[in-house]
Amino acid sequence: MVAMFEQPLRCSPAGRTHVEFVIGLFFQVVVREFARGAEIDILRSRVLMLAPFVETPTART
């Protein structure tokens, strides 16, 4: 997460504001799933579902 703040354009073409949104979303997911008593594998899958929000699509040739 620190790397996302230090290099926001690497993770999002929208920059720092988008990175802050994604990190907030990450923490909401974690807190919600822990509150529900989710097992770690379920928590992991929920967090991994956020990956499209931080991955910069590669250019198609």
C-alpha distance matrix in Angstrom:
0.0 3.8 5.3 5.1 6.6 8.8 9.9 10.0 13.2 12.2 10.3 12.8 16.3 16.2 13.8 11.8 13.6 12.7 8.9 9.6 11.9 9.8 7.3 10.8 12.2 10.0 11.1 14.5 14.9 14.1 16.5 19.1 19.3 19.5 22.2 24.0 24.1 22.4 22.4 19.3 20.2 20.5 17.1 15.6 17.6 16.7 12.9 13.8 15.9 13.0 12.5 15.1 13.2 10.6 13.0 15.4 18.9 20.9 24.2 27.2 30.2
3.8 0.0 3.8 5.3 5.2 6.2 8.6 9.7 13.1 12.4 11.6 14.1 17.2 17.0 13.9 11.7 14.2 14.1 10.3 10.9 13.9 12.5 10.0 13.2 15.3 13.4 14.0 17.5 18.3 17.3 19.3 22.2 22.6 22.5 25.1 27.2 27.2 25.7 25.6 22.4 23.6 24.0 20.7 19.2 21.3 20.4 16.7 17.5 19.6 16.6 15.8 18.2 16.1 13.2 15.4 17.1 20.7 22.4 25.4 28.7 31.5
5.3 3.8 0.0 3.8 5.4 4.9 5.8 7.7 10.5 9.1 9.0 12.0 14.9 15.5 12.6 11.3 14.4 13.8 10.2 12.0 14.8 13.1 11.6 15.1 16.7 14.9 16.3 19.6 19.9 19.3 21.8 24.3 24.4 24.8 27.5 29.3 29.3 27.3 27.1 23.7 24.3 24.9 21.8 19.8 21.5 21.0 17.2 17.2 19.3 16.4 14.8 16.8 15.1 11.7 13.1 14.4 18.0 19.2 22.2 25.6 28.1
5.1 5.3 3.8 0.0 3.8 5.5 5.3 5.0 8.3 7.6 6.4 8.8 11.9 12.1 9.4 8.2 10.9 10.0 6.5 8.8 11.3 9.7 8.9 12.4 13.8 12.6 14.4 17.4 17.8 17.9 20.3 22.5 22.9 23.7 26.1 27.8 28.3 26.3 26.5 23.4 23.8 23.8 20.8 19.0 20.3 19.2 15.6 15.7 17.2 13.9 12.6 14.1 11.9 8.7 10.8 12.0 15.8 17.6 20.5 23.9 26.7
6.6 5.2 5.4 3.8 0.0 3.8 5.6 5.4 9.2 9.8 9.2 10.6 13.1 12.5 9.1 6.7 9.7 10.2 6.9 7.8 11.2 10.8 9.5 12.4 14.6 14.0 15.0 17.9 19.2 19.2 21.0 23.4 24.3 24.9 27.0 29.0 29.6 28.1 28.5 25.6 26.5 26.3 23.0 21.7 23.1 21.7 18.1 18.8 20.1 16.6 15.8 17.1 14.5 11.7 14.1 14.9 18.7 20.7 23.2 26.7 29.5
8.8 6.2 4.9 5.5 3.8 0.0 3.8 6.1 9.0 9.3 10.1 12.0 14.0 14.1 10.5 8.9 12.4 13.1 10.1 11.5 14.9 14.3 13.1 16.1 18.3 17.4 18.5 21.6 22.6 22.4 24.3 26.9 27.6 28.0 30.3 32.3 32.7 31.0 31.1 28.0 28.7 28.9 25.7 24.0 25.6 24.6 20.9 21.1 22.7 19.3 18.0 19.2 17.0 13.7 15.4 15.7 19.4 20.7 23.0 26.7 29.0
9.9 8.6 5.8 5.3 5.6 3.8 0.0 3.8 5.6 5.6 7.2 9.1 10.8 11.7 8.5 8.4 12.0 12.0 9.5 12.0 14.8 13.9 13.6 16.9 18.4 17.7 19.5 22.3 22.9 23.2 25.5 27.6 28.1 29.0 31.4 33.1 33.5 31.5 31.6 28.4 28.7 28.8 25.9 23.9 24.9 24.1 20.5 20.2 21.4 18.2 16.3 17.0 15.0 11.7 12.6 12.3 16.0 17.1 19.3 22.9 25.3
10.0 9.7 7.7 5.0 5.4 6.1 3.8 0.0 3.8 5.4 5.4 6.0 8.0 8.2 5.0 5.2 8.6 8.2 6.3 9.2 11.5 11.0 11.5 14.4 15.8 15.7 17.7 20.1 20.8 21.6 23.8 25.6 26.4 27.6 29.7 31.3 32.1 30.1 30.6 27.7 27.9 27.5 24.6 22.9 23.6 22.3 18.9 18.8 19.4 15.9 14.5 14.7 12.2 9.3 10.9 10.6 14.3 16.1 18.3 21.9 24.6
13.2 13.1 10.5 8.3 9.2 9.0 5.6 3.8 0.0 3.8 5.3 5.0 5.4 7.1 5.0 7.4 10.4 9.6 8.9 12.1 13.8 13.3 14.5 17.4 18.2 18.3 20.8 22.8 23.3 24.4 26.7 28.2 28.9 30.4 32.5 33.8 34.8 32.5 32.9 30.1 29.8 29.4 26.8 24.9 25.1 24.0 20.8 20.1 20.4 17.1 15.3 14.7 12.6 9.9 10.4 8.8 12.1 13.5 15.1 18.8 21.3
12.2 12.4 9.1 7.6 9.8 9.3 5.6 5.4 3.8 0.0 3.8 5.9 7.5 9.9 8.4 10.2 13.1 11.6 10.1 13.7 15.2 13.7 14.7 18.1 18.5 17.9 20.6 22.9 22.8 23.6 26.4 27.9 28.1 29.5 32.0 33.1 33.7 31.2 31.2 28.1 27.6 27.6 25.2 22.8 23.1 22.6 19.4 18.1 19.0 16.0 13.5 13.4 12.1 8.8 8.4 7.1 10.6 11.5 13.8 17.4 19.8
10.3 11.6 9.0 6.4 9.2 10.1 7.2 5.4 5.3 3.8 0.0 3.8 7.0 8.7 7.7 9.2 11.4 9.1 7.4 11.2 12.2 10.2 11.6 14.9 14.9 14.4 17.4 19.4 19.2 20.2 23.0 24.3 24.5 26.2 28.6 29.5 30.3 27.8 28.0 25.1 24.6 24.3 21.9 19.7 19.8 19.0 15.9 14.8 15.4 12.3 10.1 10.0 8.5 5.1 5.6 5.7 9.5 11.6 14.3 17.7 20.6
12.8 14.1 12.0 8.8 10.6 12.0 9.1 6.0 5.0 5.9 3.8 0.0 3.8 5.2 5.4 7.9 9.3 6.8 6.9 10.6 11.0 9.9 12.1 14.8 14.7 15.1 18.1 19.6 19.7 21.3 23.8 24.7 25.4 27.3 29.3 30.2 31.4 29.1 29.7 27.1 26.5 25.7 23.4 21.6 21.3 20.0 17.2 16.4 16.1 12.9 11.3 10.1 7.8 5.9 6.8 5.8 9.2 11.8 13.9 17.2 20.3
16.3 17.2 14.9 11.9 13.1 14.0 10.8 8.0 5.4 7.5 7.0 3.8 0.0 3.8 5.5 9.1 10.2 8.5 9.7 13.0 13.3 12.9 15.4 17.7 17.6 18.5 21.4 22.6 22.9 24.8 27.1 27.9 28.7 30.8 32.6 33.5 34.9 32.5 33.3 30.8 30.1 29.2 26.9 25.2 24.7 23.3 20.8 19.8 19.2 16.0 14.5 12.6 10.6 9.4 9.6 7.2 9.6 11.7 12.8 16.2 19.1
16.2 17.0 15.5 12.1 12.5 14.1 11.7 8.2 7.1 9.9 8.7 5.2 3.8 0.0 3.8 6.9 7.0 5.7 8.1 10.6 10.7 11.3 13.9 15.5 15.8 17.3 19.9 20.8 21.5 23.6 25.5 26.2 27.5 29.6 31.1 32.2 33.8 31.8 32.9 30.7 30.3 29.1 26.6 25.4 24.9 23.0 20.6 20.3 19.4 15.9 15.3 13.5 10.7 10.2 11.6 10.1 12.6 15.3 16.3 19.5 22.5
13.8 13.9 12.6 9.4 9.1 10.5 8.5 5.0 5.0 8.4 7.7 5.4 5.5 3.8 0.0 3.8 5.7 5.7 6.5 9.0 10.3 11.0 12.6 14.6 15.7 16.8 18.9 20.4 21.5 23.0 24.9 26.1 27.4 29.1 30.7 32.1 33.5 31.7 32.6 30.1 30.1 29.2 26.4 25.1 25.2 23.4 20.5 20.5 20.2 16.6 15.8 14.9 11.9 10.4 12.2 11.1 14.3 16.6 18.0 21.5 24.3
11.8 11.7 11.3 8.2 6.7 8.9 8.4 5.2 7.4 10.2 9.2 7.9 9.1 6.9 3.8 0.0 3.8 5.4 4.9 6.1 8.6 9.8 10.5 12.3 14.1 15.1 16.7 18.4 19.9 21.1 22.6 24.3 25.8 27.1 28.6 30.4 31.8 30.2 31.3 28.8 29.3 28.4 25.3 24.3 24.9 22.8 19.8 20.4 20.4 16.6 16.4 16.2 12.8 11.3 13.8 13.7 17.1 19.6 21.4 24.9 27.8
13.6 14.2 14.4 10.9 9.7 12.4 12.0 8.6 10.4 13.1 11.4 9.3 10.2 7.0 5.7 3.8 0.0 3.8 5.4 5.2 6.3 8.8 10.1 10.7 12.4 14.3 15.7 16.7 18.6 20.3 21.4 22.6 24.6 26.1 27.1 28.9 30.7 29.3 30.8 28.7 29.2 27.8 24.8 24.3 24.6 22.1 19.5 20.4 19.9 16.1 16.6 16.1 12.4 12.0 15.0 15.0 18.2 21.0 22.8 26.0 29.1
12.7 14.1 13.8 10.0 10.2 13.1 12.0 8.2 9.6 11.6 9.1 6.8 8.5 5.7 5.7 5.4 3.8 0.0 3.8 5.4 5.0 6.2 8.7 9.8 10.4 12.2 14.4 15.3 16.5 18.5 20.1 20.9 22.5 24.4 25.7 27.0 28.8 27.0 28.4 26.4 26.5 25.0 22.3 21.6 21.5 19.1 16.6 17.2 16.4 12.7 13.1 12.4 8.7 8.7 11.7 12.0 15.0 18.2 20.1 23.2 26.5
8.9 10.3 10.2 6.5 6.9 10.1 9.5 6.3 8.9 10.1 7.4 6.9 9.7 8.1 6.5 4.9 5.4 3.8 0.0 3.8 5.4 5.1 6.2 8.6 9.8 10.5 12.5 14.2 15.3 16.6 18.5 19.9 21.2 22.7 24.3 25.9 27.2 25.5 26.5 24.1 24.5 23.4 20.4 19.5 20.0 17.9 14.9 15.6 15.6 11.8 11.9 12.3 8.8 7.5 10.8 11.8 15.3 18.2 20.6 23.8 27.1
9.6 10.9 12.0 8.8 7.8 11.5 12.0 9.2 12.1 13.7 11.2 10.6 13.0 10.6 9.0 6.1 5.2 5.4 3.8 0.0 3.8 5.5 5.2 6.2 8.6 9.8 10.8 12.4 14.3 15.5 16.7 18.3 20.1 21.3 22.6 24.5 26.0 24.8 26.2 24.1 24.9 23.7 20.4 20.1 20.9 18.4 15.6 17.1 17.1 13.3 14.3 15.0 11.4 10.7 14.3 15.6 18.9 21.9 24.4 27.5 30.8
11.9 13.9 14.8 11.3 11.2 14.9 14.8 11.5 13.8 15.2 12.2 11.0 13.3 10.7 10.3 8.6 6.3 5.0 5.4 3.8 0.0 3.8 5.5 5.1 6.2 8.6 10.1 10.6 12.4 14.4 15.5 16.4 18.4 20.1 21.1 22.7 24.6 23.2 25.0 23.2 23.8 22.1 19.1 19.1 19.4 16.4 14.2 15.8 15.0 11.4 13.1 13.3 9.6 10.3 13.9 15.4 18.3 21.7 24.0 26.8 30.3
9.8 12.5 13.1 9.7 10.8 14.3 13.9 11.0 13.3 13.7 10.2 9.9 12.9 11.3 11.0 9.8 8.8 6.2 5.1 5.5 3.8 0.0 3.8 5.4 4.9 6.1 8.7 9.8 10.5 12.3 14.3 15.2 16.5 18.3 19.9 21.1 22.7 20.9 22.2 20.2 20.6 19.1 16.1 15.7 15.9 13.3 10.8 12.1 11.6 7.9 9.4 10.2 6.9 7.3 11.0 13.2 16.1 19.4 22.2 24.9 28.4
7.3 10.0 11.6 8.9 9.5 13.1 13.6 11.5 14.5 14.7 11.6 12.1 15.4 13.9 12.6 10.5 10.1 8.7 6.2 5.2 5.5 3.8 0.0 3.8 5.4 4.9 6.4 8.7 9.9 10.7 12.4 14.2 15.5 16.6 18.3 20.1 21.3 19.8 21.1 18.9 19.8 18.7 15.3 15.1 16.2 13.7 10.7 12.8 13.2 9.8 11.2 13.0 10.1 9.5 13.2 15.6 18.8 21.8 24.8 27.6 31.1
10.8 13.2 15.1 12.4 12.4 16.1 16.9 14.4 17.4 18.1 14.9 14.8 17.7 15.5 14.6 12.3 10.7 9.8 8.6 6.2 5.1 5.4 3.8 0.0 3.8 5.4 5.3 6.3 8.7 10.0 10.7 12.2 14.3 15.5 16.5 18.5 20.2 19.2 21.1 19.5 20.7 19.0 15.7 16.3 17.3 14.2 12.0 14.6 14.4 11.3 13.7 15.1 12.0 12.5 16.2 18.5 21.4 24.7 27.6 30.2 33.8
12.2 15.3 16.7 13.8 14.6 18.3 18.4 15.8 18.2 18.5 14.9 14.7 17.6 15.8 15.7 14.1 12.4 10.4 9.8 8.6 6.2 4.9 5.4 3.8 0.0 3.8 5.5 5.1 6.2 8.7 10.0 10.5 12.3 14.3 15.3 16.6 18.5 17.1 19.1 17.7 18.5 16.4 13.4 14.1 14.4 11.1 9.4 12.0 11.2 8.3 11.4 12.6 10.0 11.3 14.9 17.5 19.9 23.4 26.3 28.6 32.2
10.0 13.4 14.9 12.6 14.0 17.4 17.7 15.7 18.3 17.9 14.4 15.1 18.5 17.3 16.8 15.1 14.3 12.2 10.5 9.8 8.6 6.1 4.9 5.4 3.8 0.0 3.8 5.5 5.2 6.3 8.7 10.0 10.8 12.4 14.3 15.6 16.8 15.1 16.5 14.6 15.5 14.0 10.7 11.0 12.0 9.2 6.6 9.6 9.9 7.4 10.0 12.3 10.4 10.9 14.1 17.3 19.8 23.0 26.2 28.5 32.1
11.1 14.0 16.3 14.4 15.0 18.5 19.5 17.7 20.8 20.6 17.4 18.1 21.4 19.9 18.9 16.7 15.7 14.4 12.5 10.8 10.1 8.7 6.4 5.3 5.5 3.8 0.0 3.8 5.4 5.1 6.1 8.4 9.9 10.6 12.1 14.2 15.4 14.5 16.2 14.6 16.4 14.9 11.3 12.5 14.1 11.3 9.2 12.7 13.2 11.1 13.7 16.1 14.0 14.3 17.7 20.8 23.5 26.6 29.8 32.2 35.8
14.5 17.5 19.6 17.4 17.9 21.6 22.3 20.1 22.8 22.9 19.4 19.6 22.6 20.8 20.4 18.4 16.7 15.3 14.2 12.4 10.6 9.8 8.7 6.3 5.1 5.5 3.8 0.0 3.8 5.5 5.3 6.0 8.5 10.0 10.5 12.3 14.3 13.7 16.1 15.4 16.9 14.7 11.5 13.5 14.3 10.9 10.1 13.6 13.2 11.5 14.8 16.6 14.6 15.8 19.2 22.2 24.5 27.9 30.9 33.1 36.8
14.9 18.3 19.9 17.8 19.2 22.6 22.9 20.8 23.3 22.8 19.2 19.7 22.9 21.5 21.5 19.9 18.6 16.5 15.3 14.3 12.4 10.5 9.9 8.7 6.2 5.2 5.4 3.8 0.0 3.8 5.6 5.2 6.1 8.5 9.9 10.7 12.4 10.9 13.2 12.5 13.5 11.0 8.1 10.2 10.7 7.2 7.0 10.6 10.2 9.3 12.7 14.9 13.6 15.0 18.0 21.3 23.2 26.5 29.7 31.6 35.2
14.1 17.3 19.3 17.9 19.2 22.4 23.2 21.6 24.4 23.6 20.2 21.3 24.8 23.6 23.0 21.1 20.3 18.5 16.6 15.5 14.4 12.3 10.7 10.0 8.7 6.3 5.1 5.5 3.8 0.0 3.8 5.5 5.3 6.1 8.5 10.0 10.6 9.4 11.2 10.0 12.0 10.3 6.8 9.0 10.8 8.3 7.4 11.2 12.0 11.3 14.1 16.9 15.9 16.5 19.4 22.8 25.0 28.0 31.4 33.5 37.0
16.5 19.3 21.8 20.3 21.0 24.3 25.5 23.8 26.7 26.4 23.0 23.8 27.1 25.5 24.9 22.6 21.4 20.1 18.5 16.7 15.5 14.3 12.4 10.7 10.0 8.7 6.1 5.3 5.6 3.8 0.0 3.8 5.6 5.2 6.0 8.6 9.9 10.1 12.5 12.3 14.7 12.8 9.7 12.5 14.2 11.4 11.1 14.9 15.3 14.5 17.6 20.1 18.7 19.5 22.6 25.9 28.2 31.4 34.6 36.7 40.3
19.1 22.2 24.3 22.5 23.4 26.9 27.6 25.6 28.2 27.9 24.3 24.7 27.9 26.2 26.1 24.3 22.6 20.9 19.9 18.3 16.4 15.2 14.2 12.2 10.5 10.0 8.4 6.0 5.2 5.5 3.8 0.0 3.8 5.6 5.1 6.4 8.8 8.9 12.1 12.7 14.5 11.8 9.5 12.7 13.5 10.4 11.3 14.9 14.5 14.3 17.8 19.9 18.7 20.2 23.2 26.4 28.3 31.6 34.8 36.6 40.3
19.3 22.6 24.4 22.9 24.3 27.6 28.1 26.4 28.9 28.1 24.5 25.4 28.7 27.5 27.4 25.8 24.6 22.5 21.2 20.1 18.4 16.5 15.5 14.3 12.3 10.8 9.9 8.5 6.1 5.3 5.6 3.8 0.0 3.8 5.4 5.1 6.4 5.3 8.4 9.2 10.9 8.2 6.2 9.9 10.7 8.3 9.8 13.1 13.2 13.9 17.0 19.4 19.0 20.3 22.8 26.3 28.0 31.1 34.4 36.0 39.6
19.5 22.5 24.8 23.7 24.9 28.0 29.0 27.6 30.4 29.5 26.2 27.3 30.8 29.6 29.1 27.1 26.1 24.4 22.7 21.3 20.1 18.3 16.6 15.5 14.3 12.4 10.6 10.0 8.5 6.1 5.2 5.6 3.8 0.0 3.8 5.3 5.0 5.5 8.0 8.8 11.6 9.9 7.7 11.2 13.1 11.3 12.0 15.4 16.2 16.6 19.4 22.2 21.6 22.4 25.0 28.6 30.5 33.5 36.9 38.7 42.2
22.2 25.1 27.5 26.1 27.0 30.3 31.4 29.7 32.5 32.0 28.6 29.3 32.6 31.1 30.7 28.6 27.1 25.7 24.3 22.6 21.1 19.9 18.3 16.5 15.3 14.3 12.1 10.5 9.9 8.5 6.0 5.1 5.4 3.8 0.0 3.8 5.4 7.5 10.8 12.3 14.9 12.7 11.0 14.6 15.9 13.7 14.8 18.3 18.5 18.8 21.9 24.4 23.5 24.7 27.5 30.9 32.9 36.0 39.3 41.1 44.7
24.0 27.2 29.3 27.8 29.0 32.3 33.1 31.3 33.8 33.1 29.5 30.2 33.5 32.2 32.1 30.4 28.9 27.0 25.9 24.5 22.7 21.1 20.1 18.5 16.6 15.6 14.2 12.3 10.7 10.0 8.6 6.4 5.1 5.3 3.8 0.0 3.8 5.5 9.2 11.6 13.4 10.8 10.2 14.0 14.7 12.7 14.7 17.8 17.7 18.7 21.8 24.1 23.7 25.3 27.7 31.2 32.8 35.9 39.1 40.6 44.2
24.1 27.2 29.3 28.3 29.6 32.7 33.5 32.1 34.8 33.7 30.3 31.4 34.9 33.8 33.5 31.8 30.7 28.8 27.2 26.0 24.6 22.7 21.3 20.2 18.5 16.8 15.4 14.3 12.4 10.6 9.9 8.8 6.4 5.0 5.4 3.8 0.0 3.8 6.5 9.2 11.6 9.9 9.6 13.1 14.4 13.3 15.1 18.0 18.5 19.8 22.5 25.2 25.1 26.2 28.5 32.1 33.7 36.6 40.0 41.4 44.9
22.4 25.7 27.3 26.3 28.1 31.0 31.5 30.1 32.5 31.2 27.8 29.1 32.5 31.8 31.7 30.2 29.3 27.0 25.5 24.8 23.2 20.9 19.8 19.2 17.1 15.1 14.5 13.7 10.9 9.4 10.1 8.9 5.3 5.5 7.5 5.5 3.8 0.0 3.8 6.4 8.1 6.1 6.3 9.8 10.8 10.1 12.1 14.7 15.3 17.0 19.5 22.2 22.5 23.6 25.5 29.2 30.6 33.3 36.8 38.1 41.5
22.4 25.6 27.1 26.5 28.5 31.1 31.6 30.6 32.9 31.2 28.0 29.7 33.3 32.9 32.6 31.3 30.8 28.4 26.5 26.2 25.0 22.2 21.1 21.1 19.1 16.5 16.2 16.1 13.2 11.2 12.5 12.1 8.4 8.0 10.8 9.2 6.5 3.8 0.0 3.8 5.5 5.4 6.3 8.7 10.2 10.9 12.5 14.4 15.8 17.7 19.6 22.7 23.3 24.0 25.6 29.3 30.6 33.1 36.6 37.8 41.1
19.3 22.4 23.7 23.4 25.6 28.0 28.4 27.7 30.1 28.1 25.1 27.1 30.8 30.7 30.1 28.8 28.7 26.4 24.1 24.1 23.2 20.2 18.9 19.5 17.7 14.6 14.6 15.4 12.5 10.0 12.3 12.7 9.2 8.8 12.3 11.6 9.2 6.4 3.8 0.0 3.8 5.4 4.9 6.0 8.6 9.8 10.4 12.1 14.2 15.9 17.2 20.6 21.3 21.5 22.9 26.7 28.2 30.4 34.1 35.5 38.6
20.2 23.6 24.3 23.8 26.5 28.7 28.7 27.9 29.8 27.6 24.6 26.5 30.1 30.3 30.1 29.3 29.2 26.5 24.5 24.9 23.8 20.6 19.8 20.7 18.5 15.5 16.4 16.9 13.5 12.0 14.7 14.5 10.9 11.6 14.9 13.4 11.6 8.1 5.5 3.8 0.0 3.8 5.4 5.0 6.3 8.7 9.9 10.5 12.5 14.9 15.9 19.0 20.3 20.7 21.6 25.4 26.4 28.5 32.1 33.1 36.2
20.5 24.0 24.9 23.8 26.3 28.9 28.8 27.5 29.4 27.6 24.3 25.7 29.2 29.1 29.2 28.4 27.8 25.0 23.4 23.7 22.1 19.1 18.7 19.0 16.4 14.0 14.9 14.7 11.0 10.3 12.8 11.8 8.2 9.9 12.7 10.8 9.9 6.1 5.4 5.4 3.8 0.0 3.8 5.3 5.2 6.3 8.7 9.9 10.8 13.3 15.1 17.8 18.9 19.9 21.2 24.9 25.8 28.3 31.8 32.8 36.1
17.1 20.7 21.8 20.8 23.0 25.7 25.9 24.6 26.8 25.2 21.9 23.4 26.9 26.6 26.4 25.3 24.8 22.3 20.4 20.4 19.1 16.1 15.3 15.7 13.4 10.7 11.3 11.5 8.1 6.8 9.7 9.5 6.2 7.7 11.0 10.2 9.6 6.3 6.3 4.9 5.4 3.8 0.0 3.8 5.5 5.2 6.2 8.6 10.0 11.5 13.5 16.6 17.0 17.8 19.5 23.2 24.7 27.3 30.8 32.3 35.7
15.6 19.2 19.8 19.0 21.7 24.0 23.9 22.9 24.9 22.8 19.7 21.6 25.2 25.4 25.1 24.3 24.3 21.6 19.5 20.1 19.1 15.7 15.1 16.3 14.1 11.0 12.5 13.5 10.2 9.0 12.5 12.7 9.9 11.2 14.6 14.0 13.1 9.8 8.7 6.0 5.0 5.3 3.8 0.0 3.8 5.5 5.2 6.1 8.7 10.3 11.3 14.7 15.7 15.8 17.1 20.8 22.2 24.5 28.1 29.5 32.8
17.6 21.3 21.5 20.3 23.1 25.6 24.9 23.6 25.1 23.1 19.8 21.3 24.7 24.9 25.2 24.9 24.6 21.5 20.0 20.9 19.4 15.9 16.2 17.3 14.4 12.0 14.1 14.3 10.7 10.8 14.2 13.5 10.7 13.1 15.9 14.7 14.4 10.8 10.2 8.6 6.3 5.2 5.5 3.8 0.0 3.8 5.5 5.1 6.3 9.1 10.3 13.0 14.6 15.5 16.3 20.0 20.7 23.2 26.6 27.7 31.0
16.7 20.4 21.0 19.2 21.7 24.6 24.1 22.3 24.0 22.6 19.0 20.0 23.3 23.0 23.4 22.8 22.1 19.1 17.9 18.4 16.4 13.3 13.7 14.2 11.1 9.2 11.3 10.9 7.2 8.3 11.4 10.4 8.3 11.3 13.7 12.7 13.3 10.1 10.9 9.8 8.7 6.3 5.2 5.5 3.8 0.0 3.8 5.5 5.2 7.3 9.8 12.2 12.9 14.3 15.9 19.5 20.6 23.5 26.8 28.1 31.6
12.9 16.7 17.2 15.6 18.1 20.9 20.5 18.9 20.8 19.4 15.9 17.2 20.8 20.6 20.5 19.8 19.5 16.6 14.9 15.6 14.2 10.8 10.7 12.0 9.4 6.6 9.2 10.1 7.0 7.4 11.1 11.3 9.8 12.0 14.8 14.7 15.1 12.1 12.5 10.4 9.9 8.7 6.2 5.2 5.5 3.8 0.0 3.8 5.3 5.5 7.5 10.7 10.9 11.6 13.5 17.1 18.8 21.6 25.1 26.8 30.2
13.8 17.5 17.2 15.7 18.8 21.1 20.2 18.8 20.1 18.1 14.8 16.4 19.8 20.3 20.5 20.4 20.4 17.2 15.6 17.1 15.8 12.1 12.8 14.6 12.0 9.6 12.7 13.6 10.6 11.2 14.9 14.9 13.1 15.4 18.3 17.8 18.0 14.7 14.4 12.1 10.5 9.9 8.6 6.1 5.1 5.5 3.8 0.0 3.8 5.2 5.4 8.6 10.1 10.5 11.3 15.1 16.2 18.7 22.3 23.7 27.1
15.9 19.6 19.3 17.2 20.1 22.7 21.4 19.4 20.4 19.0 15.4 16.1 19.2 19.4 20.2 20.4 19.9 16.4 15.6 17.1 15.0 11.6 13.2 14.4 11.2 9.9 13.2 13.2 10.2 12.0 15.3 14.5 13.2 16.2 18.5 17.7 18.5 15.3 15.8 14.2 12.5 10.8 10.0 8.7 6.3 5.2 5.3 3.8 0.0 3.8 5.5 7.2 8.7 10.5 11.5 14.9 15.6 18.5 21.8 23.0 26.5
13.0 16.6 16.4 13.9 16.6 19.3 18.2 15.9 17.1 16.0 12.3 12.9 16.0 15.9 16.6 16.6 16.1 12.7 11.8 13.3 11.4 7.9 9.8 11.3 8.3 7.4 11.1 11.5 9.3 11.3 14.5 14.3 13.9 16.6 18.8 18.7 19.8 17.0 17.7 15.9 14.9 13.3 11.5 10.3 9.1 7.3 5.5 5.2 3.8 0.0 3.8 5.7 5.6 7.4 9.3 12.7 14.1 17.4 20.6 22.3 26.0
12.5 15.8 14.8 12.6 15.8 18.0 16.3 14.5 15.3 13.5 10.1 11.3 14.5 15.3 15.8 16.4 16.6 13.1 11.9 14.3 13.1 9.4 11.2 13.7 11.4 10.0 13.7 14.8 12.7 14.1 17.6 17.8 17.0 19.4 21.9 21.8 22.5 19.5 19.6 17.2 15.9 15.1 13.5 11.3 10.3 9.8 7.5 5.4 5.5 3.8 0.0 3.8 5.3 5.5 6.2 9.8 11.2 14.1 17.5 19.4 22.9
15.1 18.2 16.8 14.1 17.1 19.2 17.0 14.7 14.7 13.4 10.0 10.1 12.6 13.5 14.9 16.2 16.1 12.4 12.3 15.0 13.3 10.2 13.0 15.1 12.6 12.3 16.1 16.6 14.9 16.9 20.1 19.9 19.4 22.2 24.4 24.1 25.2 22.2 22.7 20.6 19.0 17.8 16.6 14.7 13.0 12.2 10.7 8.6 7.2 5.7 3.8 0.0 3.8 5.5 5.3 8.1 8.7 12.1 15.1 16.7 20.4
13.2 16.1 15.1 11.9 14.5 17.0 15.0 12.2 12.6 12.1 8.5 7.8 10.6 10.7 11.9 12.8 12.4 8.7 8.8 11.4 9.6 6.9 10.1 12.0 10.0 10.4 14.0 14.6 13.6 15.9 18.7 18.7 19.0 21.6 23.5 23.7 25.1 22.5 23.3 21.3 20.3 18.9 17.0 15.7 14.6 12.9 10.9 10.1 8.7 5.6 5.3 3.8 0.0 3.8 6.0 8.2 10.1 13.7 16.4 18.6 22.3
10.6 13.2 11.7 8.7 11.7 13.7 11.7 9.3 9.9 8.8 5.1 5.9 9.4 10.2 10.4 11.3 12.0 8.7 7.5 10.7 10.3 7.3 9.5 12.5 11.3 10.9 14.3 15.8 15.0 16.5 19.5 20.2 20.3 22.4 24.7 25.3 26.2 23.6 24.0 21.5 20.7 19.9 17.8 15.8 15.5 14.3 11.6 10.5 10.5 7.4 5.5 5.5 3.8 0.0 3.8 6.4 9.3 12.4 15.5 18.2 21.6
13.0 15.4 13.1 10.8 14.1 15.4 12.6 10.9 10.4 8.4 5.6 6.8 9.6 11.6 12.2 13.8 15.0 11.7 10.8 14.3 13.9 11.0 13.2 16.2 14.9 14.1 17.7 19.2 18.0 19.4 22.6 23.2 22.8 25.0 27.5 27.7 28.5 25.5 25.6 22.9 21.6 21.2 19.5 17.1 16.3 15.9 13.5 11.3 11.5 9.3 6.2 5.3 6.0 3.8 0.0 3.8 6.1 8.9 12.2 14.8 18.2
15.4 17.1 14.4 12.0 14.9 15.7 12.3 10.6 8.8 7.1 5.7 5.8 7.2 10.1 11.1 13.7 15.0 12.0 11.8 15.6 15.4 13.2 15.6 18.5 17.5 17.3 20.8 22.2 21.3 22.8 25.9 26.4 26.3 28.6 30.9 31.2 32.1 29.2 29.3 26.7 25.4 24.9 23.2 20.8 20.0 19.5 17.1 15.1 14.9 12.7 9.8 8.1 8.2 6.4 3.8 0.0 3.8 6.4 9.2 12.2 15.5
18.9 20.7 18.0 15.8 18.7 19.4 16.0 14.3 12.1 10.6 9.5 9.2 9.6 12.6 14.3 17.1 18.2 15.0 15.3 18.9 18.3 16.1 18.8 21.4 19.9 19.8 23.5 24.5 23.2 25.0 28.2 28.3 28.0 30.5 32.9 32.8 33.7 30.6 30.6 28.2 26.4 25.8 24.7 22.2 20.7 20.6 18.8 16.2 15.6 14.1 11.2 8.7 10.1 9.3 6.1 3.8 0.0 3.8 6.5 8.9 12.4
20.9 22.4 19.2 17.6 20.7 20.7 17.1 16.1 13.5 11.5 11.6 11.8 11.7 15.3 16.6 19.6 21.0 18.2 18.2 21.9 21.7 19.4 21.8 24.7 23.4 23.0 26.6 27.9 26.5 28.0 31.4 31.6 31.1 33.5 36.0 35.9 36.6 33.3 33.1 30.4 28.5 28.3 27.3 24.5 23.2 23.5 21.6 18.7 18.5 17.4 14.1 12.1 13.7 12.4 8.9 6.4 3.8 0.0 3.8 6.4 9.4
24.2 25.4 22.2 20.5 23.2 23.0 19.3 18.3 15.1 13.8 14.3 13.9 12.8 16.3 18.0 21.4 22.8 20.1 20.6 24.4 24.0 22.2 24.8 27.6 26.3 26.2 29.8 30.9 29.7 31.4 34.6 34.8 34.4 36.9 39.3 39.1 40.0 36.8 36.6 34.1 32.1 31.8 30.8 28.1 26.6 26.8 25.1 22.3 21.8 20.6 17.5 15.1 16.4 15.5 12.2 9.2 6.5 3.8 0.0 3.8 6.4
27.2 28.7 25.6 23.9 26.7 26.7 22.9 21.9 18.8 17.4 17.7 17.2 16.2 19.5 21.5 24.9 26.0 23.2 23.8 27.5 26.8 24.9 27.6 30.2 28.6 28.5 32.2 33.1 31.6 33.5 36.7 36.6 36.0 38.7 41.1 40.6 41.4 38.1 37.8 35.5 33.1 32.8 32.3 29.5 27.7 28.1 26.8 23.7 23.0 22.3 19.4 16.7 18.6 18.2 14.8 12.2 8.9 6.4 3.8 0.0 3.8
30.2 31.5 28.1 26.7 29.5 29.0 25.3 24.6 21.3 19.8 20.6 20.3 19.1 22.5 24.3 27.8 29.1 26.5 27.1 30.8 30.3 28.4 31.1 33.8 32.2 32.1 35.8 36.8 35.2 37.0 40.3 40.3 39.6 42.2 44.7 44.2 44.9 41.5 41.1 38.6 36.2 36.1 35.7 32.8 31.0 31.6 30.2 27.1 26.5 26.0 22.9 20.4 22.3 21.6 18.2 15.5 12.4 9.4 6.4 3.8 0.0
